Amino acid sequence: MASILIRGGTVVNADISERADVLIRDGKIAAVGEGLSGDTVI
């Protein structure tokens, strides 16, 4: 299955919110960070 990269998203958890790239593979979050790559970039 192809991967989708959300570039520059806002990631929020109980303590903080931050800007980061989010990689989705097989319908699940595979990685959060900077400098990620994916088949489709949003």
Backbone as CSV, one residue per row, in Angstrom:
resi,resn,N_x,N_y,N_z,CA_x,CA_y,CA_z,C_x,C_y,C_z
1,MET,0.837,-1.174,0.000,0.000,0.000,0.000,0.887,1.245,0.000
2,ALA,0.467,2.270,-0.673,1.233,3.507,-0.775,1.231,4.260,0.548
3,SER,2.238,5.081,0.730,2.318,5.897,1.943,1.886,7.323,1.623
4,ILE,1.365,7.995,2.641,0.930,9.382,2.522,1.695,10.193,3.554
5,LEU,2.259,11.302,3.123,2.983,12.190,4.023,2.202,13.486,4.163
6,ILE,1.852,13.833,5.395,1.250,15.132,5.690,2.391,16.024,6.159
7,ARG,2.729,17.006,5.345,3.883,17.857,5.641,3.426,19.096,6.418
8,GLY,4.103,19.374,7.527,3.834,20.592,8.297,2.524,20.565,9.055
9,GLY,2.082,19.384,9.467,0.851,19.281,10.244,1.074,19.712,11.683
10,THR,-0.013,19.913,12.404,0.074,20.219,13.828,-0.222,18.950,14.602
11,VAL,0.747,18.496,15.373,0.620,17.277,16.169,0.344,17.707,17.605
12,VAL,-0.745,17.187,18.187,-1.168,17.592,19.523,-1.215,16.367,20.422
13,ASN,-0.636,16.495,21.617,-0.805,15.460,22.633,-1.232,16.141,23.934
14,ALA,-1.242,15.431,25.034,-1.750,15.981,26.292,-0.942,17.178,26.790
15,ASP,0.334,17.254,26.445,1.203,18.299,26.988,1.489,19.455,26.039
16,ILE,1.694,19.161,24.762,2.152,20.189,23.824,1.502,20.011,22.458
17,SER,1.660,21.034,21.633,1.351,20.913,20.211,2.574,21.418,19.455
18,GLU,2.872,20.776,18.336,4.048,21.151,17.559,3.806,20.875,16.085
19,ARG,4.548,21.566,15.229,4.486,21.351,13.789,5.423,20.212,13.438
20,ALA,4.930,19.259,12.651,5.765,18.119,12.261,5.170,17.471,11.022
21,ASP,5.970,16.664,10.352,5.500,15.839,9.248,4.976,14.531,9.832
22,VAL,3.895,14.008,9.242,3.298,12.756,9.712,3.224,11.794,8.531
23,LEU,3.844,10.631,8.660,3.838,9.608,7.621,2.799,8.556,7.963
24,ILE,1.890,8.297,7.022,0.846,7.291,7.200,1.113,6.157,6.222
25,ARG,1.193,4.939,6.747,1.441,3.754,5.922,0.470,2.664,6.370
26,ASP,-0.216,2.043,5.421,-1.199,0.997,5.716,-2.273,1.483,6.674
27,GLY,-2.657,2.764,6.549,-3.732,3.313,7.354,-3.359,3.643,8.787
28,LYS,-2.077,3.573,9.131,-1.625,3.847,10.496,-0.480,4.848,10.475
29,ILE,-0.333,5.605,11.549,0.790,6.526,11.662,2.069,5.709,11.786
30,ALA,2.984,5.911,10.846,4.236,5.152,10.826,5.395,5.957,11.402
31,ALA,5.339,7.295,11.272,6.432,8.126,11.777,5.951,9.561,11.934
32,VAL,6.552,10.259,12.884,6.314,11.685,13.098,7.680,12.338,13.248
33,GLY,7.913,13.400,12.488,9.206,14.071,12.595,9.429,15.011,11.435
34,GLU,10.684,15.277,11.145,11.062,16.159,10.045,11.853,15.376,9.011
35,GLY,11.787,15.822,7.762,12.583,15.212,6.706,12.077,13.861,6.248
36,LEU,10.796,13.567,6.480,10.233,12.285,6.052,9.853,12.358,4.582
37,SER,9.682,11.209,3.938,9.229,11.178,2.550,8.144,10.123,2.411
38,GLY,7.259,10.344,1.443,6.170,9.409,1.192,5.819,9.392,-0.277
39,ASP,4.991,8.430,-0.670,4.586,8.316,-2.072,3.724,9.504,-2.498
40,THR,2.813,9.922,-1.624,1.955,11.076,-1.873,2.202,12.086,-0.769
41,VAL,2.424,13.350,-1.146,2.688,14.401,-0.159,1.533,15.386,-0.178
42,ILE,1.016,15.664,1.005,-0.097,16.617,1.144,0.422,17.833,1.887
